[in-house]
Each structure stands twice: as C-alpha cells, then as structure tokens.
Amino acid sequence: FDLSLREARDLFEKTYFERLIEEENGNMTRVAERAGLERTHLYRKIKLLGIKLRGN
C-alpha cells in the first residue's frame, strides 16, 4: 500500500460521508443518524475531512 493507515482511513471516511450526504440529499440529521454520530460531531468530522457542503 502507498498510503499510511491514517491516510487510508481519511480517504475511506471522506468517500463514506460524501456518499451518505448525496444519498440523503444533504439532510445532515439523517446522515448523522445513519453514521451513528451526533450532528455536532458529524459537522466537525466533515470540516476536518475537507468536505464541501452545498450552499457553503
């Protein structure tokens, strides 16, 4: 593998959250529920991963 564990995990998480956001049409409450996270933690994670949300 050419990625460190951290890089691989970050790549997976970014892809995972982008897909959930798309499937839920940007409804962050449902994304948080599906991911098993509180919304505040979800927003923190999205910012950390550099995911751009529609309208932002």
C-alpha distances in whole Angstrom, upper triangle without the diagonal:
4,6,8,9,12,11,9,13,15,13,14,17,18,18,20,23,23,24,26,28,29,30,32,33,33,35,33,35,34,30,30,32,30,27,29,29,32,33,33,30,28,30,28,25,25,26,23,21,23,24,27,30,33,36,34
4,7,10,12,9,9,13,14,13,14,17,18,18,20,23,23,24,26,28,28,30,32,33,32,34,32,35,34,30,31,33,30,27,30,30,32,33,32,29,28,29,27,24,24,25,22,19,21,23,26,29,32,34,32
4,6,8,6,6,9,10,10,12,14,15,15,17,20,20,21,24,25,26,28,30,31,29,31,29,32,31,27,27,30,27,24,26,26,29,29,29,25,24,25,23,20,21,21,18,16,18,20,23,26,29,32,30
4,5,5,6,9,10,11,12,14,15,17,18,20,21,23,24,26,27,29,30,32,30,32,29,31,31,27,27,29,27,24,25,25,28,28,27,24,23,24,22,19,20,21,17,16,18,20,24,27,30,33,30
4,6,5,6,9,10,11,12,14,15,16,18,20,21,22,24,26,27,28,30,28,30,27,29,28,25,24,26,24,21,22,22,25,26,25,22,21,23,21,17,19,20,17,15,18,20,23,26,29,32,30
4,5,5,6,9,10,10,12,14,15,16,18,20,21,22,24,26,27,28,26,27,25,27,26,23,22,24,23,19,21,20,22,23,22,19,18,19,17,14,16,16,13,12,15,17,21,23,27,29,27
4,5,5,6,9,10,11,12,14,15,16,18,20,21,23,24,26,27,25,27,25,27,26,23,23,25,23,20,22,21,24,24,23,20,19,20,18,15,15,16,13,11,13,15,19,22,25,27,25
4,5,5,6,9,10,11,12,14,15,17,18,20,21,23,24,26,24,26,24,26,25,22,22,24,22,18,21,21,23,24,24,20,19,20,19,15,16,17,15,12,15,16,20,22,25,28,26
4,5,5,6,9,10,10,12,14,15,16,18,20,21,22,24,22,24,21,23,22,19,18,20,18,15,17,17,20,20,20,17,16,18,16,12,14,15,13,11,14,15,18,20,24,27,25
4,5,5,6,9,10,11,12,14,15,16,18,20,21,22,20,22,19,22,21,18,17,20,18,15,17,16,19,19,19,15,14,15,14,10,11,12,9,7,10,11,15,17,21,23,21
4,6,5,6,9,10,11,12,14,15,17,18,20,21,20,22,20,22,22,18,19,21,19,16,19,18,21,21,21,18,16,17,16,12,12,14,12,8,11,11,15,17,20,23,21
4,6,5,6,9,10,11,12,14,15,16,18,20,19,20,19,21,20,16,17,19,16,13,16,16,19,19,20,17,15,17,16,13,13,15,13,10,13,13,16,18,21,24,23
4,5,5,6,8,10,10,12,14,15,16,18,16,18,16,18,17,13,13,16,14,11,13,13,16,16,16,13,11,13,13,9,9,12,11,8,11,10,14,15,18,21,20
4,5,5,6,9,10,11,12,14,15,16,15,17,15,18,17,13,14,17,15,12,16,15,17,16,17,14,12,12,13,9,8,10,10,6,8,7,11,12,15,19,17
4,6,5,6,9,10,11,12,14,15,15,17,16,18,17,13,15,17,15,13,16,16,19,18,19,17,14,15,16,12,11,14,13,10,11,9,12,14,16,20,19
4,6,5,6,9,10,11,12,14,14,15,14,16,14,10,12,14,11,9,13,13,16,16,17,15,12,14,15,12,11,14,14,11,13,11,14,14,17,20,20
4,5,5,6,8,10,10,12,11,12,10,13,12,8,9,12,10,8,12,11,14,13,14,13,9,11,12,9,8,11,12,9,11,8,11,11,14,17,16
4,6,5,6,9,10,10,9,12,11,14,13,10,12,15,13,12,15,15,17,15,17,15,12,12,14,12,9,12,13,10,11,7,9,9,11,15,15
4,5,5,6,9,10,10,12,12,15,13,10,13,14,11,11,15,16,18,17,19,17,14,15,17,14,12,16,17,14,14,11,13,12,14,17,18
4,5,5,6,8,8,9,9,11,9,6,9,10,8,8,12,13,15,13,16,15,12,13,16,13,12,15,16,14,15,12,13,12,14,17,17
4,6,5,6,5,7,7,10,9,6,9,12,10,10,14,14,15,13,15,15,11,12,15,13,10,14,16,14,14,10,11,9,10,13,14
4,5,5,6,9,10,13,11,9,13,14,13,13,17,17,18,16,19,19,15,15,18,16,13,16,18,16,16,12,12,10,10,14,15
4,6,8,9,11,13,10,9,12,13,11,12,16,17,18,17,20,19,16,17,20,18,16,19,21,18,19,15,15,13,14,17,18
4,5,5,8,9,7,6,10,11,10,12,14,15,16,14,17,18,14,15,18,17,15,18,20,19,19,15,15,12,13,15,17
4,6,9,11,9,9,13,14,13,15,18,18,18,16,18,19,16,16,19,18,15,18,21,19,18,15,14,11,10,13,15
4,6,9,9,8,11,13,13,14,16,15,16,13,15,16,12,12,16,15,12,15,18,16,16,12,11,8,8,10,12
4,6,6,6,9,10,11,12,14,14,13,11,14,15,12,12,16,16,14,16,19,18,18,15,14,11,11,13,14
4,5,5,6,8,10,10,12,10,10,7,10,11,8,9,12,12,11,13,16,16,16,13,13,10,11,13,14
4,5,5,6,9,10,10,10,9,6,10,12,9,10,14,14,13,16,18,18,19,16,17,14,15,16,17
4,5,5,6,8,10,10,10,9,13,14,11,13,16,15,15,18,20,19,20,17,17,15,16,18,19
4,5,5,6,8,8,10,8,12,12,8,10,13,12,11,15,16,15,17,14,15,13,14,17,17
4,6,5,6,5,6,5,9,9,6,9,12,11,11,14,16,15,17,15,16,14,16,19,18
4,5,5,6,7,8,12,11,10,13,15,14,15,18,19,19,21,18,20,18,19,21,22
4,5,8,10,11,14,13,11,14,16,15,15,18,19,18,20,17,19,17,19,22,22
4,6,9,10,12,11,8,12,13,11,12,16,16,15,18,16,18,17,19,22,21
4,7,9,12,10,9,13,14,13,14,17,18,17,20,18,21,19,22,24,24
4,6,8,6,6,10,11,10,12,15,15,15,18,16,19,17,20,22,21
4,6,5,6,9,10,11,12,14,15,17,18,17,19,17,20,21,20
4,5,5,6,9,10,10,12,14,15,16,15,16,14,17,18,17
4,5,5,6,9,10,11,12,14,16,15,16,15,18,18,16
4,5,5,6,9,10,10,12,14,14,16,15,19,20,18
4,5,5,6,9,10,11,12,11,13,12,15,17,16
4,5,5,6,9,10,11,10,11,10,13,14,12
4,6,5,6,9,10,10,12,13,16,17,14
4,5,5,6,9,9,12,12,16,18,16
4,5,5,6,5,8,9,12,14,12
4,5,5,6,8,9,13,14,11
4,6,8,11,13,16,18,15
4,6,9,12,15,17,15
4,6,10,13,15,12
4,6,10,12,10
4,7,9,7
4,6,6
4,6
4
